[in-house]
Amino acid sequence: MGMIGNYCKITKEQFDLLKQGDVAVSDFLYGDNDVLADDLLDIDKAWDCIHFVLTGEGMATMADSKLEGSPAFNVVMGGKEISAEDIGYGSARYLTPAEVIACNDAMKDITEHEFTSRYTAEDLLTHQIYPLYDTVDETFISYSYQHFNALQAFFAQAVKEAKYMLLYIN
């Protein structure tokens, strides 16, 4: 198992229901509801590596980040809590449509070459990037980029649909 990064595109109406507490976040995400498969994205265990590529910080080393609130930071670790409900590893967070646009702009032009040239295997180990322990192989690097590429497409679609975004780790 482990810590899995997830995203859910939501409408203004869904956001209002969740923010006001009319619907529990866990019921919305895990219950029988109207969330379409196209509105969900699982980036598996690549979330910390993606955050590191975008910010130079990993979860283990980002305390008091100067980048907090920036679009690059917000892609993976940003947003405001939508409720106090713990849905796995803390609360779900949300980004407004304007923040989704800014996040999309921060990552939309990053190519595979640029993504993989922003770090070395040693950098990932030094910064304690989850889920790595003592070795990194090429499959982790390509695995992380594949999830990043899916994330780019997901944010681009959210921009077209003018949706809010939920971010959560479970």
C-alpha positions as a LaTeX table, in Angstrom:
\begin{tabular}{lrrr}
\hline
Residue & $x$ (\AA) & $y$ (\AA) & $z$ (\AA) \\
\hline
Met1 & 0.00 & 0.00 & 0.00 \\
Gly2 & 1.51 & 3.33 & 0.95 \\
Met3 & 0.79 & 6.99 & 0.41 \\
Ile4 & $-1.01$ & 7.59 & $-2.88$ \\
Gly5 & $-1.50$ & 11.04 & $-4.44$ \\
Asn6 & $-4.99$ & 11.72 & $-5.78$ \\
Tyr7 & $-6.90$ & 14.47 & $-7.54$ \\
Cys8 & $-10.58$ & 15.07 & $-8.18$ \\
Lys9 & $-12.01$ & 17.74 & $-10.47$ \\
Ile10 & $-15.18$ & 19.24 & $-8.97$ \\
Thr11 & $-17.79$ & 21.74 & $-10.04$ \\
Lys12 & $-18.69$ & 24.90 & $-8.14$ \\
Glu13 & $-21.85$ & 23.18 & $-6.90$ \\
Gln14 & $-19.88$ & 20.18 & $-5.60$ \\
Phe15 & $-17.35$ & 22.50 & $-4.01$ \\
Asp16 & $-20.09$ & 24.41 & $-2.19$ \\
Leu17 & $-21.65$ & 21.19 & $-0.82$ \\
Leu18 & $-18.28$ & 19.97 & 0.44 \\
Lys19 & $-17.13$ & 23.32 & 1.83 \\
Gln20 & $-20.41$ & 23.90 & 3.68 \\
Gly21 & $-20.28$ & 20.37 & 5.11 \\
Asp22 & $-23.54$ & 19.30 & 3.46 \\
Val23 & $-21.67$ & 16.29 & 2.08 \\
Ala24 & $-18.76$ & 14.61 & 3.86 \\
Val25 & $-15.60$ & 14.54 & 1.79 \\
Ser26 & $-15.14$ & 10.80 & 2.43 \\
Asp27 & $-18.71$ & 10.08 & 1.31 \\
Phe28 & $-18.16$ & 12.17 & $-1.81$ \\
Leu29 & $-14.84$ & 10.53 & $-2.72$ \\
Tyr30 & $-15.44$ & 6.96 & $-1.59$ \\
Gly31 & $-19.21$ & 6.52 & $-1.57$ \\
Asp32 & $-21.75$ & 5.93 & $-4.26$ \\
Asn33 & $-21.90$ & 9.31 & $-5.94$ \\
Asp34 & $-21.76$ & 11.06 & $-9.25$ \\
Val35 & $-17.98$ & 11.45 & $-9.51$ \\
Leu36 & $-17.02$ & 10.43 & $-13.02$ \\
Ala37 & $-13.91$ & 8.36 & $-13.65$ \\
Asp38 & $-12.63$ & 11.19 & $-15.90$ \\
Asp39 & $-12.75$ & 13.51 & $-12.88$ \\
Leu40 & $-10.35$ & 11.36 & $-10.85$ \\
Leu41 & $-6.59$ & 10.94 & $-11.15$ \\
Asp42 & $-4.31$ & 8.69 & $-9.11$ \\
Ile43 & $-0.61$ & 9.55 & $-9.41$ \\
Asp44 & 0.33 & 6.67 & $-7.13$ \\
Lys45 & 3.61 & 7.12 & $-5.27$ \\
Ala46 & 5.06 & 9.61 & $-7.77$ \\
Trp47 & 3.58 & 12.63 & $-5.92$ \\
Asp48 & 6.69 & 13.44 & $-3.84$ \\
Cys49 & 9.02 & 13.14 & $-6.82$ \\
Ile50 & 6.75 & 15.40 & $-8.88$ \\
His51 & 6.69 & 17.93 & $-6.04$ \\
Phe52 & 10.49 & 17.74 & $-5.84$ \\
Val53 & 10.90 & 18.33 & $-9.58$ \\
Leu54 & 8.62 & 21.36 & $-9.44$ \\
Thr55 & 9.99 & 22.93 & $-6.24$ \\
Gly56 & 13.34 & 21.37 & $-5.33$ \\
Glu57 & 11.78 & 20.24 & $-2.05$ \\
Gly58 & 10.51 & 16.88 & $-0.89$ \\
Met59 & 7.90 & 16.25 & 1.76 \\
Ala60 & 10.57 & 15.35 & 4.31 \\
Thr61 & 12.53 & 18.57 & 3.76 \\
Met62 & 9.90 & 21.21 & 3.00 \\
Ala63 & 9.13 & 22.52 & 6.50 \\
Asp64 & 8.60 & 26.27 & 6.37 \\
Ser65 & 8.86 & 26.28 & 2.59 \\
Lys66 & 9.36 & 29.69 & 1.03 \\
Leu67 & 7.48 & 28.34 & $-2.00$ \\
Glu68 & 4.27 & 27.57 & $-0.12$ \\
Gly69 & 1.34 & 29.08 & $-1.98$ \\
Ser70 & 3.22 & 29.34 & $-5.27$ \\
Pro71 & 1.70 & 27.60 & $-8.29$ \\
Ala72 & 4.60 & 25.10 & $-8.45$ \\
Phe73 & 4.07 & 24.21 & $-4.77$ \\
Asn74 & 0.30 & 24.05 & $-5.15$ \\
Val75 & 0.37 & 21.40 & $-7.88$ \\
Val76 & 0.97 & 18.63 & $-5.33$ \\
Met77 & 1.12 & 20.02 & $-1.78$ \\
Gly78 & $-0.93$ & 23.19 & $-2.00$ \\
Gly79 & $-4.46$ & 24.30 & $-1.50$ \\
Lys80 & $-6.59$ & 25.00 & 1.54 \\
Glu81 & $-8.30$ & 22.33 & 3.62 \\
Ile82 & $-11.87$ & 21.83 & 2.49 \\
Ser83 & $-12.81$ & 20.31 & 5.87 \\
Ala84 & $-11.16$ & 18.94 & 8.99 \\
Glu85 & $-12.04$ & 15.38 & 8.00 \\
Asp86 & $-9.04$ & 13.03 & 7.73 \\
Ile87 & $-9.45$ & 11.00 & 4.57 \\
Gly88 & $-6.24$ & 9.02 & 4.69 \\
Tyr89 & $-3.20$ & 11.18 & 5.38 \\
Gly90 & $-4.82$ & 14.39 & 6.51 \\
Ser91 & $-7.58$ & 16.49 & 5.02 \\
Ala92 & $-8.40$ & 16.96 & 1.37 \\
Arg93 & $-7.31$ & 20.35 & 0.07 \\
Tyr94 & $-8.77$ & 22.37 & $-2.76$ \\
Leu95 & $-7.62$ & 24.72 & $-5.47$ \\
Thr96 & $-9.92$ & 27.32 & $-6.99$ \\
Pro97 & $-10.30$ & 27.51 & $-10.78$ \\
Ala98 & $-7.88$ & 30.48 & $-10.82$ \\
Glu99 & $-5.32$ & 28.46 & $-8.85$ \\
Val100 & $-5.83$ & 25.50 & $-11.20$ \\
Ile101 & $-4.99$ & 27.81 & $-14.12$ \\
Ala102 & $-1.84$ & 29.06 & $-12.35$ \\
Cys103 & $-0.74$ & 25.49 & $-11.56$ \\
Asn104 & $-1.37$ & 24.43 & $-15.14$ \\
Asp105 & 0.71 & 27.36 & $-16.38$ \\
Ala106 & 3.55 & 26.37 & $-14.02$ \\
Met107 & 3.86 & 22.86 & $-15.41$ \\
Lys108 & 2.28 & 22.67 & $-18.87$ \\
Asp109 & 5.49 & 23.27 & $-20.84$ \\
Ile110 & 7.76 & 20.90 & $-18.90$ \\
Thr111 & 8.98 & 18.22 & $-21.28$ \\
Glu112 & 10.20 & 14.76 & $-20.37$ \\
His113 & 13.79 & 15.88 & $-20.91$ \\
Glu114 & 13.36 & 18.90 & $-18.65$ \\
Phe115 & 11.53 & 16.82 & $-16.01$ \\
Thr116 & 14.25 & 14.18 & $-15.84$ \\
Ser117 & 17.12 & 16.66 & $-16.03$ \\
Arg118 & 15.96 & 18.57 & $-12.94$ \\
Tyr119 & 17.29 & 15.89 & $-10.60$ \\
Thr120 & 19.61 & 12.93 & $-10.25$ \\
Ala121 & 18.98 & 9.66 & $-8.47$ \\
Glu122 & 21.29 & 10.89 & $-5.72$ \\
Asp123 & 19.19 & 14.07 & $-5.33$ \\
Leu124 & 16.09 & 11.95 & $-4.76$ \\
Leu125 & 17.82 & 9.93 & $-2.06$ \\
Thr126 & 19.41 & 12.98 & $-0.41$ \\
His127 & 16.02 & 14.70 & $-0.16$ \\
Gln128 & 14.36 & 11.50 & 1.12 \\
Ile129 & 11.80 & 11.44 & $-1.69$ \\
Tyr130 & 8.94 & 9.09 & $-0.87$ \\
Pro131 & 8.89 & 6.06 & $-1.34$ \\
Leu132 & 12.62 & 5.69 & $-1.94$ \\
Tyr133 & 14.90 & 4.22 & 0.67 \\
Asp134 & 18.40 & 3.54 & $-0.54$ \\
Thr135 & 18.34 & 3.04 & $-4.31$ \\
Val136 & 16.72 & 4.57 & $-7.38$ \\
Asp137 & 16.51 & 2.89 & $-10.74$ \\
Glu138 & 15.46 & 4.11 & $-14.16$ \\
Thr139 & 11.99 & 2.61 & $-13.80$ \\
Phe140 & 11.18 & 5.02 & $-10.97$ \\
Ile141 & 12.26 & 7.97 & $-13.08$ \\
Ser142 & 10.12 & 6.95 & $-16.08$ \\
Tyr143 & 7.25 & 5.98 & $-13.73$ \\
Ser144 & 7.33 & 9.45 & $-12.16$ \\
Tyr145 & 7.36 & 11.19 & $-15.52$ \\
Gln146 & 4.41 & 9.11 & $-16.79$ \\
His147 & 2.37 & 10.22 & $-13.79$ \\
Phe148 & 3.52 & 13.82 & $-14.24$ \\
Asn149 & 2.46 & 13.71 & $-17.88$ \\
Ala150 & $-0.99$ & 12.44 & $-16.82$ \\
Leu151 & $-1.15$ & 15.24 & $-14.24$ \\
Gln152 & $-0.36$ & 17.85 & $-16.91$ \\
Ala153 & $-3.25$ & 16.56 & $-19.04$ \\
Phe154 & $-5.57$ & 16.41 & $-16.02$ \\
Phe155 & $-4.90$ & 20.03 & $-15.04$ \\
Ala156 & $-5.24$ & 21.17 & $-18.67$ \\
Gln157 & $-8.67$ & 19.50 & $-18.81$ \\
Ala158 & $-9.69$ & 21.07 & $-15.49$ \\
Val159 & $-8.77$ & 24.49 & $-16.93$ \\
Lys160 & $-10.97$ & 23.85 & $-19.99$ \\
Glu161 & $-13.84$ & 22.79 & $-17.73$ \\
Ala162 & $-13.30$ & 25.71 & $-15.26$ \\
Lys163 & $-13.31$ & 23.27 & $-12.33$ \\
Tyr164 & $-12.04$ & 23.32 & $-8.80$ \\
Met165 & $-9.53$ & 20.63 & $-7.81$ \\
Leu166 & $-9.37$ & 18.44 & $-4.72$ \\
Leu167 & $-5.92$ & 17.14 & $-3.76$ \\
Tyr168 & $-5.50$ & 14.37 & $-1.21$ \\
Ile169 & $-3.20$ & 11.60 & $-0.14$ \\
Asn170 & $-4.65$ & 8.31 & 0.99 \\
\hline
\end{tabular}
